[in-house]
Amino acid sequence: MKNFFGYVQTLKNYLRTPKARHDLKDYARAVCMIFLTAIIIFILIRRLTT
């Protein structure tokens, strides 16, 4: 359990850096693109099968 709290503390420290903010913005953008692509594919498949 002590190791877990050490990882959490390290992650908190990392998230305070400018690089982490930039990385999080990139990850959020990637998640949005994946989500939008999945929705578009779902809509296309739905229209082709009905």
N, C-alpha and C positions, 0 to 999 in steps of 0.2 A: 504494500500500500504506500510505503514511503517513496518508492520509485515513481508511482503514478503521480503523486503530488509534485515530485521533481519535474516530471514531464509537463505537467500543467503550468508550473512556474516558468519553465523555459519557453513554453508556447506564449504565455502572457508577455514575457520580455521581448520575444521576437515580434509580436503584434504591435509593439510600441515603436518599431523602427520604420523609417520611410520606405524601405524595400518591401516590408510586409504589407503596407498599405497599397503599394503598387501591385504586388502579387495578388492581393485580395480583389482588387479591381479587375485584374485580368481573369481570375477564376470566376468572378461573378459574371463577367461578359461571356465567358465560355459556357457557363451553365445556362445563361439566357439563350445563347445561340443553339445549344443542344435542345433545350425545351421548345423553342420556336420551330426548329426543324422537325422534331417529333410531332408537333401539332399539325404542321403542314402535311407531313406524310400520312398522319391519321386521317385528315380531311380528304386527301386525294384517294386513299384506299377506300374510304367510306363512300365517296362519290362513284368510284368505279364499280363497286359491288352492288350498288342499289339501282 
